[in-house]
Amino acid sequence: MSTYALSDSWTMTRRELARWARQPGRVVVGLVFPVMLLLMFGYLIGGGRGVSGSYLDYLLPGMLALTMAFGLEGTMLAVTQDLDKGVVDRFRSMPMADGAVLVGRAAADMLQSAVGLAVLLAVARALGWRPHGGAGAFLTAVGLLLLFRFAMLWIGIHLALVAGRPEMVQAVQILVWPVGFLSNAIATPDSMPAWLGTIVDWNPMSRTASAVRDLFAPAGHSDHVWPAVIWPLALLAVFFPLAVRKFARMSR
């Protein structure tokens, strides 16, 4: 990416951060929602079928992966609102690099995602959870989670561009829920019917959650790391160019 494109993307990122300042409630809700899910599944609903040892040690990595998949509606809504209100049309008349609007939106979302991870980890620590794999394993786990978020983000952006209108975002974002809960985030595949467990094992979110669990464990390493890297990169290879191409066609 050229210096010109990076400058345009940073301008668009600052635009999205300014939107946060005008709508702090949406940011707060996005940070509080995964904490509520952690407390609900860990203490109200319980669960842990098929889990040996501490359920919190099993649940937290799954909730971190779920957090990286959920909350896409903010980005999807921002993209469709810009399209619906003609903001993109105004950007067309400016000497701006192709895709800078999307990259800026993605960068702002990744900043919020990093803050969301920090909040959820802080709450888990207050509940008594501790990582055991060392600093390197911890940073690798965080990197895998953010990589998964980045891939999910570009899927969401592409779907938002396809939807085209803010009122269609709610219908599209419902698709995220089956992906999230059809995983090993809150229960082991061993506790499920064999056919369902097979589907769960192939879910990219399950790969990320499994890798993070292993990295947080005392051993500090995992055979799931490479699948947790390859799946998001494969999704990015498909949806990043699709989103940029779709946006370019809509901007002509």
N, C-alpha and C positions, 0 to 999 in steps of 0.2 A: 504494500500500500504506500502511495507516495506521500510526501510531507504535506502536500496540498489536501489530499484526502484525509489524512490524520487530523489536520487543523479543522476541516469541516466537521469531522466526526466529533471532535472535542467540543466544538460550538454547539452541536446538537445534544451532546451529553449534558452540557451546562443548562441547556433549555429544559431538559427533563428534570434535572435537579431543582431548577426554579419551580417547576410544577409541583414537586414534593412540598416546597415551602408554602405554596398556596393551598395544598390539600394534605395537611399533615395527618388528618384522620385516617385516610386510606393507607398511609405508611404504617401507622400504629396498628391498625387492624391486621395488616399483613404480617407484622412481627408477633402479635399476640396469638393469632390463630393457630400456628404450629405448637405453641406452648400449651394451649387449651387441648389440642389433640393428644399431646404427650401425657398430660395429666389425666385426661379422660380414659385413654387406653391403658395407662399404667396403673390407675388407682380406682376409677369408677367401673369401667367395663371389665378390667382384669385381663384375662386371657392367658396367653403363654402355653397353649396346647402344644405338646411335643417339645417344649423348650426345657433344657436342663440347665440348672444354675439360675443366676439372677435374671428375671424377666426384663429388668431395666437395662441390663447389658445387651440383651437381645433387641429390645424395643427401640432404644435410642438411635442406633444406626439406621434402622428402618424409618423412623420418624424424620431423621435428617434427609434421607433419600426422598421421602414423600414431600418434604418441604421444598426440595429442589424441583419437584414436578408440579406442585400446586402453586397458586398465586400468579399463574401466567395471564390471568384475565386483565390485570392492570396494564400489562404491556400490550395485549391484544386490543383492549379498549382504547388505549392511547393511539395506536396505529390507525384503527378504524375511525376514530374521531377526527384525526388529521385529514383522512381521506374524505370523510363526510362533510367537514366544514370548509373544505377547499384550501386548507393550509398547505397541502402538498402542491397544489396548483401555484401558490405564491412562491414556493421554493423553486419551482421550475424556472422562473424568470431570473433566478440568482445564479451566479457562476459557482455552482456547488458540485462536488464530486458525486457520482452516482452511488447510491446506497448509504451516504453519510447519515441520513435521517434514521435509517434502520440501525446502523452501527452505534449511533449515539444513544438510541433507545435501549439497545442491548447492553451497552456499557453501564448505563444508569441502573438497569435491572440487576446486573451482576454486582454492583456496589450494594444494592439493597439486599441481595441474596447473601452476600458475605456478612452483612450486619445481622441478618436473620439467623445464620448459622451460629454466630457468636452469642446471640441472645439465648438460643436454644441450648447451646453447650453450657452457658452460665447457669441456666435454670437446672439442667441435669446435674451439674456439679453441686448446686445447693441441695439437691435431693439425695446426694451421697454418691453419685456416679464418678468414677475416675478412669481415665485411659491408662492402660498398662503397657503399651507397646513402645514407649519412648517417643522423643520429639520428632524423629524422622518419620516414624510410622504415622504419627498424628498428622503431620503436615501432608503426607501422602494421601491420607484419608480425606482431608479437607480439599485437597486438589482434585481428587476423584469426584467428590460431591459437586464442586464448582464446574468441573468439566461436564458432568451429567446435566447440570442446570443450563449450561451454555447450549448444549444440544437440544434440550427441551424448549429452550427459549426460541430457537430458530424454527422449530416445528410450530410453536405458537404464533410467531410472526407470519409464517407462510399461511397458516390457517386463517389468521386475521385478514390478510390481504385477499384470500379467496372469499371470505365472508363478506368483506367490503363495507358492512354497515355495523354500527355499534349494537343495534338490537339483535344481530345475529351472533354476537360473541357468546352470549349465555348458552345458546344451543351448541356451539362448537366446544366450549370449555367443559361441557358435561362429559365429553370423550375422555378427559383426563382422569376422571374418577375410576372407571374400570381398569385403566392402566395402573393406577396407583394401588388399588386394593387387590388386583390380580397379581400380587407379588408376595415376596416373603417378608414384607416390611413389618407385619404385626403377628404373623403365625408361620410356622415352618411348613414346607411342602409335605413333610412326613405326616402331618395331621390332616391332610386333605386326601380326597380320592386320587388314585394314581394318575388318571388322565388330567385332572386339574393341577396336580403337582408338577406334571411335565410342562404344562403351559407356564406355570409360575416360574419354573427354573429357567425358561427361555426369555423371560421378561428382562429387558436391560436394567430396569430398576432393581431387580433381584440381584443381578450381578454386582451392581454398585453397593447395595446394602450388605451383601455377603463379604465383599472385599473390605468394607469399612469395619464390619464386626471383627474380622480377623486382625486387622491392623490395630484396633483398639485393645485386642486381647494381649496377654503377656508375651506370646510368641512374637508379635509385631511384624508378621509377614503373612502373605496370602497367595494361594494359587488362583484367586479370582481377580487379581489386579489387572492382568492383561485383558481378560474379557471386559472388565469395567472400563478399560481405556478404549478398546477396539469398538465396542458398541456405540458409545457417544460419537467417536470419530466417524463411524460409518453413517450415523444419522446426520451429522454435520455435512458430510460429503454429499448427501442427497438434498437436504432441506435448505442449507445456506445458499447454494446457487439458485435453487428454485425460488426462494424468497426474493433474492436480489433481482433475478430475471423478471419475476412477476411485478415487482415494484417499478423496475425500469420501463416495462410496457405500460403500466398505469400512469407513468409520469410523462409519457410522450403526448 
